Amino acid sequence: MDILIFGGTGVMGNYLVDQLSSSENNIVVTTRLKREAKGSVKYVQGNAKDEEFFYSVISKHWDVIIDFMVYKTSEFQERITPLLNATNQYVFLSSSRVYAESGEPLKETSPRLLDQSKDYDFLRTDEYSLTKARQENLLINSGKSNWTIVRPYITFGDYRLQLGTLEKEDWLYRALRGRTIVFSSDIAQKMTTMTHGLDVAKGIASLIGDTKAFGEIFHITTPKPIMWSEVLDTYLNAIGILSENHPKIQYINIDDFHKLHSAKYQINYDRMYDRVFDNSKIDKFIDVDNFGDSKDRLTMCLANFLEQPQFKNINWKAEALKDKITKEVAKLSEITGIKQKLKYFLYRFVIS
């Protein structure tokens, strides 16, 4: 098969490319950075948001197009018809954040926030969960059925290790430098579902080229939920064993946690929900009971990361506010640039 993957260099994308790599598939992956071809995989450098580049890569007909891009709804509306016309199967990466709160395990037919929320300020935004739901609607109402919607939930890998709404730059960076992790006591008591990127990739691969998946929606998650407090304990145990560093943790209430992090709606309308999934639909394509145990895989990924740790930009305003809570101080040698040092100093010692 000829397969085009938009933005397939992230946590799920890299695993999926490996899953689909074979002598039977010719794979083209768009990427902003130059990458060397390997085997049946060719990388095409360019910005998939650029119209000229986009239309150049869909000028030929593809057996499958898999789309990891994050679009504004208006952008997606302009692209949906060209995408569906350019392929036999279009696989759209949505998100299980679209679901509203539920007291039952989530099915693909469970109510979505877009359809159920009464928070009109929220509904007026293009927040991620709403954006994905609106784009799902565009596909469902397109008049075509050569699409498959996939709703992963929290997917992790060697360089994606989340804790609630916190990326590794928000918690692991602190832990490795001997400062206290600041986390929400409310989120810690919620049930979540974390799935290794390899397992999500296997699930997506099981749907490729199968006409029974056309016009259908699937979430792909491990069948074993876990509490956020267990996720944190798994991280702490692994760090203690792997680095002989024993991080401290300070819990704060959800109101104070909001002051540190701007992801208001993600906190309120996702991480403060218990997220448990009914996997019976995707289980007809792949045995989800064979997915890896979350604790074991998180430990493995953290160990891999610690072999060669790489962090993205650190939010020094947020770090200063956390240090104010924990009564700790970062070393100025950690902070790159005069502006960032000044920002840290002001929020740590001056601004109340």
C-alpha positions in Angstrom: 0.0 0.0 0.0 1.0 3.6 -0.6 0.6 5.4 2.8 1.0 9.1 3.5 1.4 10.1 7.2 1.0 13.8 8.1 3.1 14.7 11.1 4.1 11.2 11.9 7.2 11.9 14.0 5.7 12.1 17.5 5.1 9.6 20.2 2.5 7.6 18.3 3.7 8.4 14.8 7.2 6.9 15.2 5.8 3.7 16.6 3.2 3.5 13.8 5.8 4.0 11.1 7.7 1.1 12.5 4.5 -1.0 12.6 3.7 -0.3 9.0 7.2 -0.6 7.6 7.3 -3.6 5.3 8.2 -4.5 1.7 4.4 -4.4 1.0 4.1 -0.7 2.0 5.6 2.5 0.6 5.4 5.1 3.4 5.8 8.8 3.1 6.0 10.9 6.3 5.9 14.7 6.3 8.3 16.4 8.7 9.6 19.9 9.3 13.1 18.6 9.9 15.3 16.8 7.4 15.3 13.1 8.0 17.0 10.3 6.1 14.9 7.7 4.3 15.1 4.2 5.8 13.8 1.1 4.1 10.3 1.6 2.8 10.0 4.9 4.7 10.6 8.2 2.9 10.5 11.6 4.7 9.4 14.7 2.9 10.5 17.9 4.5 7.9 20.7 4.7 5.2 22.3 6.8 2.0 20.4 6.4 0.1 23.6 7.3 1.4 25.3 4.2 -1.1 25.0 1.4 1.4 24.6 -1.4 3.2 21.8 0.4 -0.1 20.2 1.4 -1.5 20.1 -2.1 1.7 18.9 -3.5 1.8 15.8 -1.4 -1.9 14.9 -2.0 -1.6 15.5 -5.7 -1.3 11.7 -6.2 -3.8 9.2 -4.9 -2.9 7.3 -1.7 -4.3 4.0 -0.4 -4.2 5.4 3.1 -3.7 8.9 4.6 -3.1 9.0 8.3 -3.3 12.5 9.8 -1.7 13.5 13.1 -1.9 17.2 12.5 -3.7 19.6 14.9 -5.9 21.9 12.8 -8.1 24.8 13.6 -11.6 23.9 12.7 -11.7 26.4 9.8 -8.4 24.9 8.4 -9.8 21.4 8.6 -13.1 22.5 6.9 -11.1 23.7 3.9 -9.0 20.4 3.7 -11.6 17.8 4.4 -12.8 17.3 0.8 -9.3 17.3 -0.8 -8.2 14.8 1.8 -11.1 12.4 1.3 -10.8 12.6 -2.5 -7.0 11.8 -2.3 -7.3 8.4 -0.6 -9.1 5.2 -0.2 -9.0 5.5 3.6 -8.4 8.7 5.7 -7.5 8.1 9.3 -8.2 11.1 11.5 -6.5 11.3 14.9 -9.0 12.7 17.3 -8.8 12.4 21.1 -10.8 10.7 23.9 -10.8 14.1 25.6 -13.9 14.7 23.5 -16.0 12.7 26.0 -18.1 14.2 28.7 -17.9 12.9 32.3 -19.4 9.5 32.7 -20.1 7.2 35.6 -19.8 4.2 33.2 -16.8 3.0 31.2 -16.6 5.1 28.0 -17.9 3.7 24.7 -17.5 5.4 21.3 -21.1 6.3 21.6 -20.8 8.0 25.0 -21.8 11.7 25.1 -19.2 14.3 24.1 -18.5 17.6 25.8 -19.5 19.4 22.7 -23.0 17.9 22.8 -23.5 18.0 26.6 -21.7 20.9 28.2 -23.7 23.8 29.5 -20.6 26.0 30.0 -21.2 28.5 27.3 -17.8 30.3 27.8 -16.1 26.9 27.2 -18.3 26.2 24.2 -17.4 29.5 22.6 -13.7 28.5 22.6 -11.8 26.2 20.1 -10.3 24.3 23.0 -8.7 21.0 21.9 -11.6 18.7 23.0 -14.1 20.8 21.2 -12.0 21.3 18.1 -11.6 17.6 17.7 -15.3 17.0 18.2 -16.2 19.6 15.6 -13.8 18.1 13.1 -15.3 14.7 13.8 -18.7 16.2 12.9 -17.3 17.5 9.6 -16.2 14.0 8.7 -19.4 12.4 9.8 -21.4 14.9 7.7 -19.1 14.8 4.7 -21.3 12.5 2.7 -18.4 10.1 2.4 -17.5 7.0 4.4 -13.9 6.4 3.5 -12.7 7.8 6.9 -11.8 6.2 10.2 -11.7 8.3 13.4 -9.3 7.2 16.1 -9.5 8.6 19.7 -6.4 7.8 21.7 -6.2 9.0 25.2 -3.1 9.7 27.2 -0.3 8.2 25.2 3.2 8.0 26.6 6.7 7.1 25.4 10.4 7.7 26.2 10.1 11.5 25.8 6.4 11.9 26.8 5.8 11.3 30.5 2.8 13.1 31.8 1.5 13.6 35.3 -2.0 15.0 35.2 -1.7 18.1 33.0 2.0 18.3 33.7 4.6 17.5 31.0 8.0 16.1 32.1 9.3 19.7 32.0 6.9 20.6 34.7 7.6 17.8 37.2 10.5 15.6 36.2 12.9 18.4 35.6 12.3 19.6 39.2 12.6 16.1 40.6 16.0 15.5 38.9 17.3 18.7 40.4 16.3 17.9 43.9 13.3 20.2 44.1 9.9 19.2 45.2 7.2 18.1 42.7 4.0 20.2 43.2 0.9 18.3 42.2 -2.9 18.5 42.7 -4.3 16.4 45.6 -7.7 16.4 43.7 -6.3 15.1 40.4 -4.2 12.5 42.3 -7.4 10.7 43.4 -8.9 10.5 39.9 -8.7 7.4 37.8 -7.0 7.7 34.4 -5.9 5.5 31.5 -2.4 5.7 30.1 -1.4 3.7 27.1 2.1 3.1 25.7 2.6 4.6 22.2 3.5 1.2 20.7 0.2 -0.3 21.8 -1.8 2.7 20.3 0.2 2.3 17.1 -0.6 -1.4 16.9 -4.3 -0.6 17.3 -4.2 2.0 14.5 -2.3 -0.4 12.3 -5.0 -3.1 12.8 -7.5 -0.7 11.2 -5.5 0.2 8.1 -7.0 -1.0 4.9 -9.9 -2.8 6.6 -13.2 -1.7 5.1 -15.0 -2.7 8.3 -13.3 0.3 9.9 -14.6 2.7 7.3 -17.1 5.3 8.6 -16.3 4.1 12.2 -14.9 5.6 15.4 -12.5 3.8 17.8 -10.8 4.7 21.0 -7.6 2.8 21.5 -6.6 2.5 25.2 -5.3 -0.1 27.6 -8.2 -1.9 29.4 -6.5 -1.3 32.8 -7.1 2.1 34.4 -4.8 3.5 37.0 -5.1 6.3 39.6 -2.9 9.4 39.1 -1.5 8.8 42.6 -0.3 5.4 41.3 1.3 7.0 38.3 3.2 9.4 40.5 4.3 6.5 42.8 5.5 4.6 39.8 7.6 7.5 38.7 9.0 8.2 42.2 9.9 4.5 42.7 11.6 4.4 39.3 13.6 7.7 39.9 14.7 6.4 43.3 16.0 3.2 41.8 17.5 4.6 38.6 19.0 7.8 39.9 19.3 7.3 43.6 17.4 10.5 43.9 14.3 10.4 46.1 12.1 13.3 45.1 9.7 15.0 47.5 6.1 15.7 46.7 3.9 18.6 47.9 0.1 18.3 47.2 -2.0 21.5 46.7 -5.7 21.9 46.2 -7.2 22.3 42.8 -7.8 26.1 43.2 -4.1 26.7 43.9 -3.1 24.2 41.1 -5.1 26.4 38.7 -3.0 29.4 39.6 0.1 27.5 38.5 -1.2 26.1 35.2 -3.2 27.8 32.4 -4.9 24.6 31.1 -8.2 25.5 32.8 -10.5 23.5 30.6 -8.2 20.5 30.3 -8.1 20.3 34.1 -11.8 20.9 34.7 -13.2 18.8 31.8 -10.8 16.0 31.6 -8.2 15.4 34.4 -10.8 16.0 37.1 -12.9 13.2 35.5 -12.4 9.4 36.1 -11.4 8.1 32.6 -12.2 4.4 32.2 -12.8 2.8 28.8 -14.9 0.0 27.3 -12.6 -1.4 24.6 -15.0 -4.0 23.1 -15.1 -2.2 19.7 -11.4 -2.0 19.0 -11.0 -5.5 20.6 -12.6 -7.0 17.4 -9.5 -5.8 15.5 -6.7 -6.3 18.1 -6.6 -8.0 21.5 -6.2 -5.1 23.9 -5.5 -7.6 26.8 -2.0 -8.0 25.2 -1.3 -4.3 25.7 1.5 -3.6 28.1 1.0 -2.9 31.8 1.0 0.8 32.3 3.3 0.7 35.4 5.8 -1.5 33.8 5.9 0.5 30.5 6.1 3.8 32.4 9.1 2.5 34.4 10.7 1.3 31.1 10.1 4.7 29.3 11.5 6.7 32.3 14.6 4.5 32.4 15.1 5.0 28.7 14.7 8.8 29.1 17.2 9.0 32.0 19.9 7.4 29.8 19.9 10.6 27.8 17.6 13.2 29.3 16.4 16.0 27.1 14.1 18.7 28.2 12.2 21.3 26.1 11.9 24.9 27.3 11.2 25.3 31.0 8.5 27.7 32.2 10.4 29.8 34.7 7.4 31.8 35.9 5.7 28.5 36.9 8.9 27.3 38.4 9.2 30.4 40.5 5.6 30.1 41.8 6.2 26.4 42.7 9.4 27.3 44.5 7.5 30.0 46.4 5.2 27.3 47.6 7.9 24.8 48.5 10.3 27.5 49.8 13.0 26.3 47.4 15.3 28.3 45.0 16.5 27.2 41.6 20.2 27.7 40.8 20.7 30.7 38.5 23.0 28.5 36.4 20.0 26.5 35.4 18.2 29.5 33.8 19.3 30.5 30.3 19.2 34.2 29.5 18.9 37.4 31.5 15.2 37.8 30.8 14.4 34.4 32.1 16.6 34.9 35.2 14.8 38.2 35.8 11.4 36.6 35.4 12.2 33.9 37.9 13.6 36.4 40.4 10.5 38.6 40.2 7.9 35.9 40.6 9.9 34.0 43.2 10.8 37.0 45.5 8.9 40.2 44.5 5.5 39.6 42.9 2.9 38.3 45.4 
